[in-house]
Structures are given as C-alpha cells and as structure tokens.
C-alpha cells in the first residue's frame, strides 16, 4: 500500500465514511489515475480540472449514469433476544419480586443509504423554457423533474455518478425490561422500561445533499478555503458557444 493511499484511507476513516463510500472514492481515484496513465501522487490540481472537463465533455456516456438504487444498503446485521429467567428461591416474597421480569432487546448495525447529490444555485434554472433555463433541458446541467410539482428543477452535478456517496453507517441498540402484573381475572397491568439507542450512538438520518454550487459568469465564488475567485465569462469554449457559469464546491452548512 502506497503512503498516499494509506493517508486517504485514514482520512476517510476519520470522517466515518461507510465501506461502500470508501470504495467509491478509491474507484474514482483509480479511474483518475488510469485516465492519465500515472500514479496519483504524480497528479495535481491542473490534472484534476482537466479530468473534470473530460467528464463534462462526455455527457452522453451512459456508463456514468450507472449506479446503486436510492435505497441501496449493502450490509445490515440484526439481532434480537429475550431473557426471562425463573429463579427457584425459598423465600416466597423474593420469588414474587424477582421472577416474572423479561429483558428483551434488539441490535441493528447497518451501512448508510446513498445521498442524492444536488446543485445549489438558482442560475441553473430560471423557471421557464428560455435559453437560460438549463434545468428544463437536462443534459450536463443536471436538469431533473421535481417529484413535488412536476416542474423542472436542479438535478445532480454532471461530474458525480448517481448515488455514488453514502451516508455514514449506524448502530442502534434498544433494550426493554417488562413485567405483567395481574390485577383482576382476565386483566393484566404491563409495566415496561424502554431504553432506545441505549449505547448513545450517533445515527445520521439525513444530510444536506448539496454537493456543488452553480454560479453565473462574472460572479464571485467563495471556495471552501474562504478565498474568492471570479467565474470568468471568457473561458475556453467550443466555437459559437459561451461560458454560462461555473461549478464550485458547496460551502454551506452540512447538517445531520
């Protein structure tokens, strides 16, 4: 294992990414290196920009649209138990107090589900079918149909595969201590004490799914480092076309 790969795996583990997400990061780096036929430690930011441009220039590559389902969960372990002992004590009062209790519980350990990654920025969809409303056209601008209104809306960033990043895995242990007390013929009182997530594990149920921000040309972009750059209107574009905007990493708040 190379030092760079070791550092990458340690960083992904530190961020508590699932095994599936880690494998996809590794696969992306492998494809990135294979594209240039070089070791990843020989590649830099300029090579990354070139590779992203290559992906954007090939929006009809159907292989880029292959991915897991929205509810894909590769690994899940479930355990349940019930323990209800009967102690043979000589003291009748002790028998009545101790016996009759049931301890039950469940343990679920699971990978996280995929995150549907989206684009932040209203410039990509102006709410009409005009030439500046790329959301209606789909294609490399990630246009999609809203499941709520049926109208066109921002979709997935064009350089990210569908459901390619997963939420963190989770672990949930629930316990219950319960007993039935007869209070009348044919009538019982059930007393139970429940402890949900008894091990107090963090369970991520949702995240901010904005992966990229879209900025129209001539506007300022704030990078994750805090520095600002300008989205130029004079980028290298094919003949008779123009640079409409820029994609940049999303810098908003990522909530759980």
C-alpha positions as a Python dict, from the first residue, in 0.01 Angstrom:
ca = {
    (1, 'X'): (0, 0, 0),
    (2, 'X'): (142, 337, -102),
    (3, 'X'): (174, 620, 150),
    (4, 'X'): (-81, 831, -40),
    (5, 'X'): (-339, 550, -38),
    (6, 'X'): (-276, 494, 334),
    (7, 'X'): (-329, 867, 406),
    (8, 'X'): (-652, 867, 201),
    (9, 'X'): (-793, 563, 382),
    (10, 'X'): (-706, 714, 720),
    (11, 'X'): (-882, 1039, 629),
    (12, 'X'): (-1195, 858, 508),
    (13, 'X'): (-1198, 650, 826),
    (14, 'X'): (-1160, 966, 1036),
    (15, 'X'): (-1471, 1108, 866),
    (16, 'X'): (-1662, 787, 949),
    (17, 'X'): (-1749, 712, 587),
    (18, 'X'): (-1909, 378, 516),
    (19, 'X'): (-1720, 96, 345),
    (20, 'X'): (-1923, 148, 27),
    (21, 'X'): (-1843, 520, 10),
    (22, 'X'): (-1474, 449, 76),
    (23, 'X'): (-1465, 202, -213),
    (24, 'X'): (-1621, 458, -445),
    (25, 'X'): (-1364, 721, -351),
    (26, 'X'): (-1089, 469, -422),
    (27, 'X'): (-1251, 374, -754),
    (28, 'X'): (-1271, 740, -856),
    (29, 'X'): (-902, 793, -781),
    (30, 'X'): (-815, 478, -974),
    (31, 'X'): (-1008, 600, -1280),
    (32, 'X'): (-850, 942, -1242),
    (33, 'X'): (-501, 787, -1244),
    (34, 'X'): (-583, 548, -1531),
    (35, 'X'): (-703, 840, -1744),
    (36, 'X'): (-354, 994, -1733),
    (37, 'X'): (-170, 660, -1700),
    (38, 'X'): (16, 798, -1399),
    (39, 'X'): (39, 730, -1029),
    (40, 'X'): (-197, 954, -826),
    (41, 'X'): (97, 1111, -642),
    (42, 'X'): (223, 1240, -977),
    (43, 'X'): (-102, 1426, -1049),
    (44, 'X'): (-202, 1771, -930),
    (45, 'X'): (-488, 2028, -930),
    (46, 'X'): (-444, 2105, -1301),
    (47, 'X'): (-484, 1737, -1385),
    (48, 'X'): (-798, 1719, -1171),
    (49, 'X'): (-951, 2016, -1355),
    (50, 'X'): (-861, 1854, -1686),
    (51, 'X'): (-1025, 1526, -1580),
    (52, 'X'): (-1341, 1706, -1467),
    (53, 'X'): (-1352, 1885, -1803),
    (54, 'X'): (-1320, 1547, -1975),
    (55, 'X'): (-1620, 1415, -1782),
    (56, 'X'): (-1822, 1726, -1869),
    (57, 'X'): (-1736, 1691, -2236),
    (58, 'X'): (-1887, 1343, -2240),
    (59, 'X'): (-2242, 1395, -2103),
    (60, 'X'): (-2385, 1111, -2311),
    (61, 'X'): (-2160, 844, -2161),
    (62, 'X'): (-2423, 607, -2024),
    (63, 'X'): (-2168, 434, -1803),
    (64, 'X'): (-2159, 749, -1591),
    (65, 'X'): (-2532, 703, -1525),
    (66, 'X'): (-2497, 354, -1378),
    (67, 'X'): (-2526, 347, -1002),
    (68, 'X'): (-2692, 192, -697),
    (69, 'X'): (-3061, 240, -623),
    (70, 'X'): (-3183, 519, -392),
    (71, 'X'): (-3238, 270, -107),
    (72, 'X'): (-2928, 59, -161),
    (73, 'X'): (-2800, -90, 168),
    (74, 'X'): (-2525, -348, 117),
    (75, 'X'): (-2477, -474, 471),
    (76, 'X'): (-2714, -492, 769),
    (77, 'X'): (-2691, -706, 1081),
    (78, 'X'): (-2992, -758, 1311),
    (79, 'X'): (-3000, -938, 1645),
    (80, 'X'): (-3291, -971, 1887),
    (81, 'X'): (-3313, -1153, 2218),
    (82, 'X'): (-3546, -1233, 2508),
    (83, 'X'): (-3426, -1335, 2854),
    (84, 'X'): (-3684, -1432, 3119),
    (85, 'X'): (-3529, -1644, 3394),
    (86, 'X'): (-3716, -1822, 3670),
    (87, 'X'): (-3521, -1836, 3996),
    (88, 'X'): (-3612, -2104, 4246),
    (89, 'X'): (-3586, -1909, 4569),
    (90, 'X'): (-3705, -2040, 4902),
    (91, 'X'): (-3844, -1704, 5013),
    (92, 'X'): (-4190, -1657, 4857),
    (93, 'X'): (-4167, -1276, 4868),
    (94, 'X'): (-3828, -1283, 4692),
    (95, 'X'): (-3965, -1517, 4424),
    (96, 'X'): (-4259, -1285, 4354),
    (97, 'X'): (-4035, -977, 4338),
    (98, 'X'): (-3757, -1124, 4124),
    (99, 'X'): (-3938, -1366, 3890),
    (100, 'X'): (-4167, -1261, 3609),
    (101, 'X'): (-3941, -990, 3463),
    (102, 'X'): (-3838, -1015, 3097),
    (103, 'X'): (-3537, -846, 2944),
    (104, 'X'): (-3553, -809, 2567),
    (105, 'X'): (-3382, -601, 2306),
    (106, 'X'): (-3252, -564, 1956),
    (107, 'X'): (-2928, -460, 1791),
    (108, 'X'): (-2910, -328, 1435),
    (109, 'X'): (-2583, -240, 1260),
    (110, 'X'): (-2622, -107, 907),
    (111, 'X'): (-2450, 75, 625),
    (112, 'X'): (-2594, 412, 531),
    (113, 'X'): (-2813, 474, 229),
    (114, 'X'): (-2696, 673, -75),
    (115, 'X'): (-2725, 1051, -78),
    (116, 'X'): (-2894, 1209, -379),
    (117, 'X'): (-2644, 1483, -460),
    (118, 'X'): (-2776, 1811, -592),
    (119, 'X'): (-2669, 2153, -715),
    (120, 'X'): (-2720, 2477, -526),
    (121, 'X'): (-2774, 2799, -720),
    (122, 'X'): (-3080, 2941, -895),
    (123, 'X'): (-2886, 3041, -1204),
    (124, 'X'): (-2913, 2690, -1341),
    (125, 'X'): (-3294, 2701, -1352),
    (126, 'X'): (-3485, 3023, -1416),
    (127, 'X'): (-3833, 2869, -1408),
    (128, 'X'): (-3902, 2889, -1779),
    (129, 'X'): (-3806, 2729, -2108),
    (130, 'X'): (-3586, 3021, -2208),
    (131, 'X'): (-3231, 2978, -2328),
    (132, 'X'): (-3101, 3050, -1978),
    (133, 'X'): (-3312, 2784, -1808),
    (134, 'X'): (-3086, 2481, -1834),
    (135, 'X'): (-3285, 2284, -1580),
    (136, 'X'): (-3555, 2229, -1845),
    (137, 'X'): (-3309, 2080, -2089),
    (138, 'X'): (-3135, 1837, -1857),
    (139, 'X'): (-2813, 1714, -2011),
    (140, 'X'): (-2483, 1805, -1846),
    (141, 'X'): (-2651, 2070, -1631),
    (142, 'X'): (-2829, 1805, -1428),
    (143, 'X'): (-3184, 1904, -1515),
    (144, 'X'): (-3445, 1695, -1339),
    (145, 'X'): (-3817, 1689, -1270),
    (146, 'X'): (-3942, 1779, -924),
    (147, 'X'): (-4133, 1495, -760),
    (148, 'X'): (-4347, 1752, -578),
    (149, 'X'): (-4452, 1990, -855),
    (150, 'X'): (-4358, 1805, -1173),
    (151, 'X'): (-4168, 2113, -1289),
    (152, 'X'): (-3806, 2127, -1397),
    (153, 'X'): (-3553, 2173, -1121),
    (154, 'X'): (-3182, 2146, -1049),
    (155, 'X'): (-3050, 1792, -1062),
    (156, 'X'): (-2730, 1603, -990),
    (157, 'X'): (-2389, 1758, -1067),
    (158, 'X'): (-2279, 1629, -1407),
    (159, 'X'): (-1943, 1503, -1283),
    (160, 'X'): (-2078, 1290, -994),
    (161, 'X'): (-2218, 943, -1051),
    (162, 'X'): (-2572, 864, -929),
    (163, 'X'): (-2585, 760, -562),
    (164, 'X'): (-2205, 743, -551),
    (165, 'X'): (-2169, 876, -195),
    (166, 'X'): (-2331, 713, 107),
    (167, 'X'): (-2437, 843, 445),
    (168, 'X'): (-2241, 708, 743),
    (169, 'X'): (-2337, 368, 880),
    (170, 'X'): (-2520, 344, 1209),
    (171, 'X'): (-2559, 123, 1512),
    (172, 'X'): (-2875, 110, 1725),
    (173, 'X'): (-2927, -98, 2040),
    (174, 'X'): (-3270, -91, 2211),
    (175, 'X'): (-3350, -254, 2546),
    (176, 'X'): (-3674, -326, 2732),
    (177, 'X'): (-3740, -452, 3085),
    (178, 'X'): (-4103, -555, 3127),
    (179, 'X'): (-4338, -748, 3354),
    (180, 'X'): (-4709, -829, 3368),
    (181, 'X'): (-4895, -777, 3696),
    (182, 'X'): (-5236, -949, 3733),
    (183, 'X'): (-5487, -706, 3883),
    (184, 'X'): (-5814, -888, 3812),
    (185, 'X'): (-5936, -1203, 3645),
    (186, 'X'): (-5855, -1171, 3277),
    (187, 'X'): (-5686, -833, 3332),
    (188, 'X'): (-5313, -757, 3348),
    (189, 'X'): (-5108, -443, 3402),
    (190, 'X'): (-4798, -429, 3184),
    (191, 'X'): (-4508, -227, 3320),
    (192, 'X'): (-4212, -167, 3090),
    (193, 'X'): (-3895, 38, 3092),
    (194, 'X'): (-3752, 113, 2747),
    (195, 'X'): (-3409, 243, 2652),
    (196, 'X'): (-3385, 346, 2288),
    (197, 'X'): (-3035, 381, 2139),
    (198, 'X'): (-2903, 256, 2472),
    (199, 'X'): (-2539, 296, 2366),
    (200, 'X'): (-2600, 660, 2270),
    (201, 'X'): (-2461, 618, 1919),
    (202, 'X'): (-2486, 896, 1662),
    (203, 'X'): (-2740, 797, 1395),
    (204, 'X'): (-2733, 1014, 1084),
    (205, 'X'): (-3080, 1013, 923),
    (206, 'X'): (-3027, 1286, 666),
    (207, 'X'): (-2766, 1528, 537),
    (208, 'X'): (-2754, 1841, 327),
    (209, 'X'): (-2737, 1691, -20),
    (210, 'X'): (-2596, 1998, -197),
    (211, 'X'): (-2266, 1886, -348),
    (212, 'X'): (-2190, 2174, -581),
    (213, 'X'): (-2283, 2537, -629),
    (214, 'X'): (-2357, 2687, -969),
    (215, 'X'): (-2254, 3048, -1027),
    (216, 'X'): (-2329, 3251, -1338),
    (217, 'X'): (-2039, 3407, -1525),
    (218, 'X'): (-1898, 3730, -1393),
    (219, 'X'): (-1994, 3645, -1035),
    (220, 'X'): (-1769, 3580, -738),
    (221, 'X'): (-1720, 3229, -597),
    (222, 'X'): (-1627, 3156, -236),
    (223, 'X'): (-1411, 2845, -209),
    (224, 'X'): (-1407, 2613, 97),
    (225, 'X'): (-1078, 2775, 199),
    (226, 'X'): (-1258, 3110, 227),
    (227, 'X'): (-1078, 3270, -66),
    (228, 'X'): (-1275, 3421, -353),
    (229, 'X'): (-1232, 3375, -726),
    (230, 'X'): (-1425, 3508, -1021),
    (231, 'X'): (-1628, 3295, -1261),
    (232, 'X'): (-1491, 3420, -1589),
    (233, 'X'): (-1716, 3481, -1888),
    (234, 'X'): (-1433, 3414, -2130),
    (235, 'X'): (-1339, 3052, -2064),
    (236, 'X'): (-1221, 2808, -2328),
    (237, 'X'): (-1545, 2710, -2503),
    (238, 'X'): (-1616, 2548, -2840),
    (239, 'X'): (-1676, 2774, -3134),
    (240, 'X'): (-2011, 2961, -3136),
    (241, 'X'): (-2071, 2884, -2768),
    (242, 'X'): (-2017, 3080, -2448),
    (243, 'X'): (-1928, 3008, -2087),
    (244, 'X'): (-2254, 3048, -1894),
    (245, 'X'): (-2133, 2965, -1545),
    (246, 'X'): (-1908, 2770, -1311),
    (247, 'X'): (-1941, 2476, -1077),
    (248, 'X'): (-1767, 2501, -741),
    (249, 'X'): (-1770, 2300, -415),
    (250, 'X'): (-2071, 2373, -194),
    (251, 'X'): (-1964, 2579, 108),
    (252, 'X'): (-2291, 2597, 301),
    (253, 'X'): (-2377, 2421, 626),
    (254, 'X'): (-2394, 2042, 618),
    (255, 'X'): (-2645, 1932, 880),
    (256, 'X'): (-2732, 1589, 1023),
}
